Each structure stands twice: as C-alpha cells, then as structure tokens.
Amino acid sequence: MRISKRFGRPLAAVAISAAVAGSVLIAAPAARAYGTGHGKISCSAVKVRKSPAKNATALGVAYRGDAVAYDQFAYVKAEKTRYTRGTVTRKSGHAKIRGYVFYDCANPYGTDPIPKPPISKLAGERFCSAPR
C-alpha cells in the first residue's frame, strides 16, 4: 500500500521528532525526589530510627548542627507523633545515617508549622473568662 504525499511528509516529520524526543529523554539525568530539602538538627541529640516508631531500631545518633536532607514526613496516629525521613550527615567524620528522626528535631521550617487545633468559643469562655 502506497502512502500519498499528502500524509507521507507529516508522518515522517512526526516519526523523526519522536525519535529525537526519545533520545533526549534517555540522556536526561534522573530527577531528585520530590520535596527534598536540607536543614539542620535542632535537638542536642536524637536517635535516627529504622522506621517511624518510638520502639524502632536505632541506627545511630544525630547531634545538634548535623545536616539533614529530608524527603518525607510521616505521622503515626497511634503515637500522635510526627517524623521526618532523610539522610543525616554527621559533622564529625561525615558519616551518613538514613532513617527517621522526630519532626521537632529535624523541622525544615525552623518553627512548628503544625496547625494547632482550634479552641472553641465555648471552651474559651468556660476557662478564660473572668468570674461573674
């Protein structure tokens, strides 16, 4: 079956551009994990754990000022505790430890951005109002 000139040239152009786009995608470097950021440990010492749990195996200890590259946050509902997952680079020896750290110690924002539960007006009146 013969392809007419009307459709042949555009079809060839599409095939060539697809081949070029494919070779560009293959040569592109791998992307970093979404949301990766860098910060420092703010607690005097904190255990780096294997999983986000208080009783998980400790892989090492991170100290204040150690660098952390975080890429995930976790909230354990049963413990009501937040964790930051990332790689801690120790200042002494430059050892790298990958695991979970308490969110308060590896907080990427430097403050506590966790929204506080709203206080209802009724509770405020009951506990904060002046006696009548």
Contact map, one row per residue, 1 for C-alpha under 8 A:
111000000000000000000000000000000000000000000000000000000000000000000000000000000000000000000000000000000000000000000000000000000000
111100000000000000000000000000000000000000000000000000000000000000000000000000000000000000000000000000000000000000000000000000000000
111110110000000000000000000000000000000000000000000000000000000000000000000000000000000000000000000000000000000000000000000000000000
011111110000000000000000000000000000000000000000000000000000000000000000000000000000000000000000000000000000000000000000000000000000
001111111000000000000000000000000000000000000000000000000000000000000000000000000000000000000000000000000000000000000000000000000000
000111111100000000000000000000000000000000000000000000000000000000000000000000000000000000000000000000000000000000000000000000000000
001111111110000000000000000000000000000000000000000000000000000000000000000000000000000000000000000000000000000000000000000000000000
001111111111000000000000000000000000000000000000000000000000000000000000000000000000000000000000000000000000000000000000000000000000
000011111111100000000000000000000000000000000000000000000000000000000000000000000000000000000000000000000000000000000000000000000000
000001111111110000000000000000000000000000000000000000000000000000000000000000000000000000000000000000000000000000000000000000000000
000000111111111000000000000000000000000000000000000000000000000000000000000000000000000000000000000000000000000000000000000000000000
000000011111111100000000000000000000000000000000000000000000000000000000000000000000000000000000000000000000000000000000000000000000
000000001111111110000000000000000000000000000000000000000000000000000000000000000000000000000000000000000000000000000000000000000000
000000000111111111000000000000000000000000000000000000000000000000000000000000000000000000000000000000000000000000000000000000000000
000000000011111111100000000000000000000000000000000000000000000000000000000000000000000000000000000000000000000000000000000000000000
000000000001111111110000000000000000000000000000000000000000000000000000000000000000000000000000000000000000000000000000000000000000
000000000000111111111000000000000000000000000000000000000000000000000000000000000000000000000000000000000000000000000000000000000000
000000000000011111111100000000000000000000000000000000000000000000000000000000000000000000000000000000000000000000000000000000000000
000000000000001111111110000000000000000000000000000000000000000000000000000000000000000000000000000000000000000000000000000000000000
000000000000000111111111000000000000000000000000000000000000000000000000000000000000000000000000000000000000000000000000000000000000
000000000000000011111111100000000000000000000000000000000000000000000000000000000000000000000000000000000000000000000000000000000000
000000000000000001111111110000000000000000000000000000000000000000000000000000000000000000000000000000000000000000000000000000000000
000000000000000000111111111000000000000000000000000000000000000000000000000000000000000000000000000000000000000000000000000000000000
000000000000000000011111111100000000000000000000000000000000000000000000000000000000000000000000000000000000000000000000000000000000
000000000000000000001111111100000000000000000000000000000000000000000000000000000000000000000000000000000000000000000000000000000000
000000000000000000000111111100000000000000000000000000000000000000000000000000000000000000000000000000000000000000000000000000000000
000000000000000000000011111110000000000000000000000000000000000000000000000000000000000000000000000000000000000000000000000000000000
000000000000000000000001111111000000000000000000000000000000000000000000000000000000000000000000000000000000000000000000000000000000
000000000000000000000000001111100000000000000000000000000000000000000000000000000000000000000000000000000000000000000000000000000000
000000000000000000000000000111110000000000000000000000000000000000000000000000000000000000000000000000000000000000000000000000000000
000000000000000000000000000011111000000000000000000000000000000000000000000000000000000000000000000000000000000000000000000000000000
000000000000000000000000000001111101000000000000000000000000000000000000000000000000000000000000000000000000000000000000000000000000
000000000000000000000000000000111111000000000000000000000000000000000010000000000000000000000000000000000000000000000000000000000000
000000000000000000000000000000011111000000000000000000000000000000000010000000000000000000000000000000000000000000000000000000000000
000000000000000000000000000000001111100000000000000000000000000000000011000000000000000000000000000000000000000000000000000000000000
000000000000000000000000000000011111110000000000000000000000000000001111000000000000000000000000000000000000000000000000000000000000
000000000000000000000000000000000011111000000000000000000000000000001110000000000000000000000000000000000001000000000000000000000000
000000000000000000000000000000000001111100000000000000000000000000111100000000000000000000000000000000000001000000000000000000000000
000000000000000000000000000000000000111110000000000000000000000000111100000000000000000000000000000000000111000000000000000000000000
000000000000000000000000000000000000011111000000000000000000000111110000000000000000000000000000000000000101000000000000000000000000
000000000000000000000000000000000000001111100000000000000000011111110000000000000000000000000000000000001110000000000000000000000000
000000000000000000000000000000000000000111110000000000000000001110000000000000000000000000000000000000011110000000000000000000000000
000000000000000000000000000000000000000011111100000000000000001100000000000000000000000000000000000000011000000000000000000000000000
000000000000000000000000000000000000000001111100000000000000001100000000000000000000000000000000000000000000000000000000000000000000
000000000000000000000000000000000000000000111110000000000000111100000000000000000000000000000000000000000000000000000000000000000000
000000000000000000000000000000000000000000111111000000000000111000000000000000000000000000000000000011001000000000000000000000000000
000000000000000000000000000000000000000000001111100000000111110000000000000000000000000000000000000010000000000000000000000000000000
000000000000000000000000000000000000000000000111110000000111110000000000000000000000000000000000111110000000000000000000000000000000
000000000000000000000000000000000000000000000011111110011111000000000000000000000000000000000000001110000000000000000000000000000000
000000000000000000000000000000000000000000000001111100011110000000000000000000000000000000000000011100000000000000000000000000000000
000000000000000000000000000000000000000000000000111110011000000000000000000000000000000000000000001100000000000000000000000000000000
000000000000000000000000000000000000000000000000111111010000000000000000010100000010000000000000000110000000000000000000000000000000
000000000000000000000000000000000000000000000000101111110000000000000000000100100000000000000000000000000000000000000000000000000000
000000000000000000000000000000000000000000000000000111110000000000000000000000000000000000000000000000000000000000000000000000000000
000000000000000000000000000000000000000000000000000011111000000000000000000000000000000000000000000000000000000000000000000000000000
000000000000000000000000000000000000000000000000111111111100000000000000000000000000000000000000000000000000000000000000000000000000
000000000000000000000000000000000000000000000000111000111110000000000000000000000000000000000000000000000000000000000000000000000000
000000000000000000000000000000000000000000000011110000011111100000000000000000000000000000000000000000000000000000000000000000000000
000000000000000000000000000000000000000000000011110000001111100000000000000000000000000000000000101000000000000000000000000000000000
000000000000000000000000000000000000000000000011100000000111110000000000000000000000000000000000100000000000000000000000000000000000
000000000000000000000000000000000000000000001111000000000111111000000000000000000000000000000000000000000000000000000000000000000000
000000000000000000000000000000000000000010001111000000000001111101000000000000000000000101000000000000000000000000000000000000000000
000000000000000000000000000000000000000011111100000000000000111111000000000000000000000001000000000000000000000000000000000000000000
000000000000000000000000000000000000000111111000000000000000011111000000000000000000000000000000000000000000000000000000000000000000
000000000000000000000000000000000000000111000000000000000000001111100000000000000000000000100000000000000000000000000000000000000000
000000000000000000000000000000000000000110000000000000000000011111110000000000000000000111100000000000000000000000000000000000000000
000000000000000000000000000000000000011110000000000000000000000011111000000000000000000111100000000000000000000000000000000000000000
000000000000000000000000000000000000011110000000000000000000000001111100000000000000011110000000000000000100000000000000000000000000
000000000000000000000000000000000001111000000000000000000000000000111110000000000000011100000000000000000000000000000000000000000000
000000000000000000000000000000000001111000000000000000000000000000011111000000000001111000000000000000000000000000000000000000000000
000000000000000000000000000000001111100000000000000000000000000000001111100000000001110000000000000000000000000000000000000000000000
000000000000000000000000000000000011000000000000000000000000000000000111110000000001110000000000000000000000000000000000000000000000
000000000000000000000000000000000000000000000000000000000000000000000011111000000111100000000000000000100000000000000000000000000000
000000000000000000000000000000000000000000000000000100000000000000000001111100000111100000000000000000000000000000000000000000000000
000000000000000000000000000000000000000000000000000000000000000000000000111110011110000000000000000000000000000000000000000000000000
000000000000000000000000000000000000000000000000000110000000000000000000011111111110000000000000000000000000000000000000000000000000
000000000000000000000000000000000000000000000000000000000000000000000000001111111000000000000000000000000000000000000000000000000000
000000000000000000000000000000000000000000000000000000000000000000000000000111110000000000000000000000000000000000000000000000000000
000000000000000000000000000000000000000000000000000010000000000000000000000111111000000000000000000000000000000000000000000000000000
000000000000000000000000000000000000000000000000000000000000000000000000001111111100000000000000000000000000000000000000000000000000
000000000000000000000000000000000000000000000000000000000000000000000000001110111110000000000000000001000000000000000000000000000000
000000000000000000000000000000000000000000000000000000000000000000000000111100011111000000000000000001110000000000000000000000000000
000000000000000000000000000000000000000000000000000100000000000000000000111100001111100000000000000111100000000000000000000000000000
000000000000000000000000000000000000000000000000000000000000000000000111110000000111110000000000000111100110000000000000000000000000
000000000000000000000000000000000000000000000000000000000000000000000111110000000011111000000000011110000000000000000000000000000000
000000000000000000000000000000000000000000000000000000000000000000011111000000000001111100000000011100000000000000000000000000000000
000000000000000000000000000000000000000000000000000000000000000000011100000000000000111110000001111000000000000000000000000000000000
000000000000000000000000000000000000000000000000000000000000010001111000000000000000011111000001111000000000000000000000000000000000
000000000000000000000000000000000000000000000000000000000000000001110000000000000000001111100111100000000000000000000000000000000000
000000000000000000000000000000000000000000000000000000000000011001100000000000000000000111111111000000000000000000000000000000000000
000000000000000000000000000000000000000000000000000000000000000011100000000000000000000011111110000000000000000000000000000000000000
000000000000000000000000000000000000000000000000000000000000000000000000000000000000000001111110000000000000000000000000000000000000
000000000000000000000000000000000000000000000000000000000000000000000000000000000000000001111110000000000000000000000000000000000000
000000000000000000000000000000000000000000000000000000000000000000000000000000000000000011111111000000000000000000000000000000000000
000000000000000000000000000000000000000000000000000000000000000000000000000000000000000011111111100000000000000000000000000000000000
000000000000000000000000000000000000000000000000000000000000000000000000000000000000001111000111110000000000000000000000000000000000
000000000000000000000000000000000000000000000001000000000011000000000000000000000000001110000011111000000000000000000000000000000000
000000000000000000000000000000000000000000000001010000000000000000000000000000000000111100000001111100000000000000000000000000000000
000000000000000000000000000000000000000000000001111000000010000000000000000000000000111100000000111110000000000000000000000000000000
000000000000000000000000000000000000000000000001111100000000000000000000000000000011110000000000011111000000000000000000000000000000
000000000000000000000000000000000000000000000111100100000000000000000000000000000011100000000000001111101100000000000000000000000000
000000000000000000000000000000000000000000000100000000000000000000000000000000001111000000000000000111111100000000000000000000000000
000000000000000000000000000000000000000000000000000000000000000000000000100000000111000000000000000011111110000000000000000000000000
000000000000000000000000000000000000000001100000000000000000000000000000000000000100000000000000000001111110000100000000000000000000
000000000000000000000000000000000000000011100100000000000000000000000000000000000000000000000000000011111110000000000000000000000000
000000000000000000000000000000000000001111000000000000000000000000010000000000000001000000000000000011111111000000000000000000000000
000000000000000000000000000000000000001011000000000000000000000000000000000000000001000000000000000000111111111100000000000000000000
000000000000000000000000000000000000111100000000000000000000000000000000000000000000000000000000000000000111110000000000000000000000
000000000000000000000000000000000000000000000000000000000000000000000000000000000000000000000000000000000011111110000000000000000000
000000000000000000000000000000000000000000000000000000000000000000000000000000000000000000000000000000000011111100000000000000000000
000000000000000000000000000000000000000000000000000000000000000000000000000000000000000000000000000000000010111110000000000000000000
000000000000000000000000000000000000000000000000000000000000000000000000000000000000000000000000000000010010111111000000000000000000
000000000000000000000000000000000000000000000000000000000000000000000000000000000000000000000000000000000000101111100000000000000000
000000000000000000000000000000000000000000000000000000000000000000000000000000000000000000000000000000000000000111110000000000000000
000000000000000000000000000000000000000000000000000000000000000000000000000000000000000000000000000000000000000011111000000000000000
000000000000000000000000000000000000000000000000000000000000000000000000000000000000000000000000000000000000000001111100000000000000
000000000000000000000000000000000000000000000000000000000000000000000000000000000000000000000000000000000000000000111110000000000000
000000000000000000000000000000000000000000000000000000000000000000000000000000000000000000000000000000000000000000011111000000000000
000000000000000000000000000000000000000000000000000000000000000000000000000000000000000000000000000000000000000000001111101100000000
000000000000000000000000000000000000000000000000000000000000000000000000000000000000000000000000000000000000000000000111111100000000
000000000000000000000000000000000000000000000000000000000000000000000000000000000000000000000000000000000000000000000011111110000000
000000000000000000000000000000000000000000000000000000000000000000000000000000000000000000000000000000000000000000000001111111000000
000000000000000000000000000000000000000000000000000000000000000000000000000000000000000000000000000000000000000000000011111111110000
000000000000000000000000000000000000000000000000000000000000000000000000000000000000000000000000000000000000000000000011111111111000
000000000000000000000000000000000000000000000000000000000000000000000000000000000000000000000000000000000000000000000000111111111000
000000000000000000000000000000000000000000000000000000000000000000000000000000000000000000000000000000000000000000000000011111111000
000000000000000000000000000000000000000000000000000000000000000000000000000000000000000000000000000000000000000000000000001111111000
000000000000000000000000000000000000000000000000000000000000000000000000000000000000000000000000000000000000000000000000001111111100
000000000000000000000000000000000000000000000000000000000000000000000000000000000000000000000000000000000000000000000000000111111110
000000000000000000000000000000000000000000000000000000000000000000000000000000000000000000000000000000000000000000000000000000011111
000000000000000000000000000000000000000000000000000000000000000000000000000000000000000000000000000000000000000000000000000000001111
000000000000000000000000000000000000000000000000000000000000000000000000000000000000000000000000000000000000000000000000000000000111
